[in-house]
Amino acid sequence: MDYDEVELLRERHPAWRLLRSGNAALTLSFLGLFFVEQGRGATAASVLSEALDDELYLRNADTPDEPRFPRRPEHYLDDWAESGWLRRFYPLGSDEVHYDALPALERAYAWLTGLQVRAFVGTESRLQTVLELLRQIVHGTEADPDLRLAELQRRRDEIDDQMTAVRTGEMPMLDPTSLRDRYQQFAATARDLLSDFREVEENFRALDRSARERIAAWDGSKGELLADLVGSRADIAGSDQGRSFQAFYDFLLSEDRQDELSTLLARVEQLAELDTDRRLRTVHYDWSEAAERTQHTVRQISEQLRRFLDDQVWLDNRRVLDLIRQVESAALSVRDDPPADLQLDLEEASVGIVLPFERPLYDTRPPTRVDSLLNPEADAEVDITALFSQTYVDQARLAAQVRSVVPPSSGALLTDIVELFPLRHGAAEIVGYLALHDDDIEVVADEDEQTHLDVTEGGRVRRVRLPRVTVRRR
């Protein structure tokens, strides 16, 4: 990051402004405990104001004549909401203001807690996690079935060795240090998940707010607006963040996973070697609640689209009725003295009526029998070269080649990619590159500039002229 980017964040980012504010200690201590540590979601203003009033009373008890925080709790809550640290809104079906923490508060509080001196810093479990993630990445992208089978066999042998050791009475147990190490990592990851949910929810809420703004200011056709909004929703759902969230949500909704989480958390709670946090005993329910709030924000987009369509249909119907009344009023006004030159041209004098039983019934055609067997006694030679001259271009292979040389958020010329991976199927493979349309790959052609590619087909080298093509990764 350069100087200008840091300066811009210092001036505008809500988390940095929170750390620089005069009441940062009160804001972070109260809101951090209430929303982050206790894992609470949207809270009514009366409940939050009452809790803040108790906090202010404790802070001002030492100096009652000159209180450090003389303002009312409602004033502090309003200031925090206007500063971008709390979200102030009316939930559906409620007439009371509610408050919820925003990602800026989560980030500032996480940075602050990271400054505390930790008596125990676990490293072994994180190293094990890193190695396991690397194994998943490497073996999850391995296309050679022999290598995959070898890895699965190695893991099977390890499990067999462990089972044999248990049968013989050799059961290695985790020592208290290893237990504390792993529990510390679990607690940090569990809290980080709740923080991530707030950020994902804020991103979906920004999409919902953008959809409402476009609907309010739209003056075109319904089809164009729906295509725009549905396309934006599909982009969010198809992004890495959207797909990761949906996979996590589906995993969390599994009844078997819920039972497994409950059982594991209960057993960890019973370990005498650990000083467990009781709030983490039901952390999976907090995950479900946070994920449901995020899904509710997504449903609001669909409800906004439905409401827009209902309003447009009502306006269209009212417009039709107004036109009919205008025609009726005009007809009544000239009924006694109709104009001589009044003419009305109709495309058809009557409405065509087709009765349902006039349509023919479905007729099942007899199956066609094709005799593709050759008479073994026939002496005629059959030309079968056409069967072996078919060309198939594997677009999955082309996409993998693009991902191997083009990093995310960057691009490369098609000519450079072809130079690294020579064409196997001539011009057909160039067409395959141009037709690539994966979630993270985009092919852009610049018609103003041209380039040339040498293509070998049938032993002959041909030069193909095409626009300047750039392959980008999102």
N, C-alpha and C positions, 0 to 999 in steps of 0.2 A: 504494500500500500504506500502511495506517495503522500506528500505533505498535504495536498489539497483534499484528498479523500479522508485523511485523519481529521483535518480541520472541519470538514463538512459533517462527519459523524459526531464530533465534539459539540457542534452547535445544534444539530437537528435530531440526533438519535435520542429517543425517550429514555433509554437505559443509562446513557451517559449523563443526560440532564438530571436524572434522578440521583446519581452519585454526586453531582455537583450542587444539588439543592441544599438550602439551609436546614430543612427538616428531614434530611436523608436518614438520620438515625431513627426518628420516630416512624417514618414511612416504611423503611425496610424491616424494622423490628416487628412492627404491628402487622403489616400486610404479609410479610414473609412467613410469620408464624401462623396467621389466620388462613391463608390460601395455599402456601407452598408446603409448610411442615405438616399442617393438619389435612392437606389434600382436599380442601373444600372447593366446590364449584360456585355457580351463581347463588348469591345470597341476598335476601331482602334488605332494603335500606334500613329498616327498623332494627333488624338483628345486628347488622354491621355497625350501625351508629351506636347501639347500646354497648357493644364490645369495645368500640373506640372510646366511648365516654368513660368506661372503667379504666382503660389504659391511660387516658389523660389525667384522671384523678390520681392515679399512682405516680405519674411523672410530676404532677404539681403539688404533691403532698409535702415535699420538703420546703417549698417556698410558697405558702398560701397567699402571702401579701403581694408578691410579684410572680405570678405563675409563668412558667416557661412557655406554656402553650395556652394562651388565653382564649382562643376562638372556640366556637361550638363544633362538635363532631361533624355536623352536616357541612360546614364550610370546608373542613379539611377533605371530606370525601368529594365535594364538588371540584376542589382544586386538583385533586389527584386524578379525577376523571378527565378534566380538561387538559391535563399535562400528558395524557396518554399512558397512564399506569394502571388505570381501572377502566373497565367498560361499563357504561351506564345505559340501561335499556329496560324496556317493559316486556316481560315474557308473555307468550301467548296465553290468554285467559286470565291475566292478572293485571290489576290496576295500580300496583305498587312498584316503585322503582327497584331494580335489582342491580347489584354490582358483581363483577367478576374480574379476576386478574388478567392482565394482558401479557404477551410474551416479553415485553420490555422489563416488566417487574421480575419475571422469572430469570432473565439473563443477569440483571443487576444483582439479584439475591444469590444466584449461583456463583457469580464472580466473587461476591463478598464472603460466602462460606468457604470458598477455595483458599482464602487468605488465612484461615484458622490453622493453627499448628495441630497436626494429627499425631496422636501418641503412637499409632500403628499404621504403617503404610504397606499394604499388601502388594506384592509384585508377581508372585508365582501364578496366581489364578489368572491374572491378566495376560501373562505369557502363554498359559495354556489356551486361553480364549483366542489369542492372536494366531497361534499355530492351528487351532481348529478351524478358524475362519479361512486361513490360507489353504488348508486341505479342501474345504468346501469349494473355494474358488477354483483351485487347480483341477480337482477331480470332477467338479460339476460342469466344467467346460471341456473335458477330455472326450474327443470323438472316437478314439480308438477303442473298440470293445475289448481287445485283449488287455490293454492297460487298465481299463475299468475292472475287469474280472480279477486281475492280479491284485488291485487295491482292495476289492471286496474280500478276496481270499485272505489277504493279510489281516484285515480286521476280524475276519471269522476265526483265524488262528489265534489272535490275541484273546478273543472271547472264550475260545475253547481252553486256552491256558488258564485263564482266570477261573473258569468253572472247575477245572481239574484241581486248582489250588484250593478252592473252597471245599471241594469234596474231601480233600486230604487234611482239612482243618487249618489251612493257612489263609487267614483273612486279614489282609493289611487294612488298618483303620487310619482315618485322618487324625492327626494330632491337633490339639487346641489351636496352635498357630495357623495351621492350614484351614481349620474351620473358620476362624476369625477373618482370614484373608478372603475366603470365598463369600462369606456373608457380607463383608464390607462391599465387595463388588456387586453382589446382588442388590443390596440396599441402594447403592448409587444408581444402578441401572434402572431399578424400579421407579425412583423419583425422577430420573431423566425422562422416562417414558411419559409420565404425567406432564412434564414440561413440554415435551415434543407435541403432545396432543393439543396444548393451547396454541402452539404455533401453527399446526395444521388447521385447527379450527379458525384461526384468524385469517389464514389464506383463503379458505372457503368462504368466510364472511366477506372478504374483500371482493370475491367474485360475485356474491349475492348483491352487494352494494352497487357494484358496477352494472349488474343486470337491471337493477331498479332505476339507476340513472339513465340508462339507455332507453328503457321503456317510457320513462317520464318525458324524455325529449324526442321520442321517435315520431316522425311524420310520414314515413314511407309505408310500404305494404307489410302485412302481417308475415308473409312468407320470408321476406328478407330479414326481418328482425328475428324470427324463429331460427333461421339458418345461422345467424350470427351468434345467438345465445346458446343454441345447442352445440355449435362448434366450439365455443369457449368452454362449455361444460365437458365436452369430450376431450379437449386438450388437457384439462386439469385431471380428469380421470385416467387418461392415458400416460400422464407424466410419471416419472420415477416415484415421486412422492405419493401420487394418487394410487398407483398400483401397490406400493409398499403398504400404505394405510389399509387398502381393501384386503390385502392378504392377511395383515395382522388382525383386522376386524373379523374376517371369516374364521381365523384360527381361534380367536377369543370366544366366538359364539358357539364353538363346538362343546357339546355337553361333556364329552369325555375329557377334553382339555380342562374344563372348569373343575371337574371332579379331581383330576390329577393335581391341579394347582392347589386346590383346597387341602388335599391330603398331604402334599409336600410341605405346605406352609404350616400345617398343624404339627407335623413331625419335627420341623425345624424349631418351632416354638417350644417343644419339649426338651430340647438339648440343653443340658445343664452347663455345658462349656461356653455357651454364647449368651451375651447380654443383648437379647433380641429387642427390637423395636415393635411394640404391640400394634402400632399403626400400620405396619407392613403385613400384619396378619390377614387383613382383608384388602390388600392392595389390588388384587385382581378385580374386585368389585369397583374400586375407584377407576381402574382402566376401562371397565365396561361402561361406567357412567360417563367418563370423558369421551370415549368413542361414540356413545349414543348422542352426546351433545354435538359432536362433529357431524354425525349423520343427520341430525335435525337441521343443521345449517344447510346441508346439501338439499334436504327436502324442501326447504324454504324457496330454493330456486325453482323447483318444479311447481310449487304452489303459486309463485309469482307469475310463471308462464300461464298456468291455467286461469288465474284471475285476469290476466291481460286478454286472453282469448275470449273469456266470458264477457268482458266489457266491450270488446270489439264486436262480438256477435250482437250484443244488445244495441250498440250504436248503429250497426248495419240494419237491424230490424226496424229501429226507429226511423232511419232514413227512408226505408221502403214505405213505411206507413205515411210519412210526410209527403212523399211523392204521390201516393195514391190519393191522399186528401186534396192535394193541389189539382190533380186531374179531375176529381169529383167537383171541386169548387168551380173550376173553369167550365166544366160541362153544364152545371146548373146556371151559370151566369149567361150562357148563350143558348139556353134551351128554347126560349120564346123567339129569339131572333138569331138563328144560326147564320154564320157568315157563308156567303155563296162559294167562296174559294177554299173552304175547309176540306182538306183531304188528309187521309191517313193511309199510309202504305204499310201493309203487313206482309211479312215474308211468306207466311202460310195462312190460308183462310181457316184452317181447322187444325186441331191438335191430333197428331197421329197416335192412335191407340193400338197397342199390341197386347192381346190377352195372353195370360201365362200359358194356357193350353195350346196356343197356336205355335209355340216353340217346339221344335222336335225334341224328342227324348234322346237321352244319351245312348248311342249305339256302340257297343263294344266291337271293335274290329277283330276279325280272326287273326291269330298270330301268324306271322310270316316265317316260314321255314327256309332256312338258308343251308344249303348243302355245300360245305366248304371242304369236304374231303376229296382228295384227288384219287382218281382211279389208279390203283397200283399197276394195272396192266397197260395203261396208256404210255405211248412212247414219246409224246410231245414234250419238249423241254419248256419249262416254265421259268420266266425271268423273275427272280426273287431279289434282285439287287435293290429294289425300292424299299424292301423291308429293312435293310441294313444301312440305308442312307439317311435315316431319320436323325435329327439333331435335337438334343435336349440340353437346355441350359439350366443348371441348378442355381437359382437365385439365392438360396441359403448360403451356398459357397461364395458367391459374389459378395453378399452382405458381410460374411465373416472376413473376407479379404479386406473390405473397406474398414471394418472395425480394427483390424490388426495394424493398419498403417495410419489411420486418421484418429487422433485423440478426440475426446468429447469437446464440444464447443469450438470446433475448428473445422477446416476443410482442406481439400486437396484437388488438384486438377485430375480429370479422368485420364489424361495422357500419362501422368506420373504413375497412377495406379496400374495402368496397363503395362508400363515399362517394368514395374516390379513383378507383376503377375501376367506373363504373356498370355495372349488370347488362345484358347483351346478350340473354340468353335467359330472363329472368324467373325463376320458381321453379326451373326445371331447373338454372340456374347456381348457385343456393344449395345445391341437393343436391350439385352437383359440388364445391363448397367443402367440404361436410361429409364427402365421400367421399375427400378428399385423404389419401394415405398414402405419401408419399415418405420416403426415408431420413432427411432432415433436417427434415421438416415433421410436426407433430403438431396435431391438431384436438381440443380439449377443450370439452365442453359442460357448463355448470353448470345443472342442473335446478332449483336453488333460485331462480334469478333468470331473468327473462324480458326479452326485448327485441323490438322491432318493426322490420320492414323494409318499405318501400314498393316494390312490384313492379308494373311496367307490362307487361301482356299484352293483346294485341289492342286497343290503344288505351285500355284501362281500367286504372286504378291500384288495386291491391289491397294491403291491409296484411297482412303475414304475421307471425304471432306464433310465436316460437321461443325456445329457451333461450339464455342468454347464452353465446355461442360465442367462444372465444379460440384464435387460430392462433399456434402457437409454433414456433420454430426451435431445433433442438438445437445 
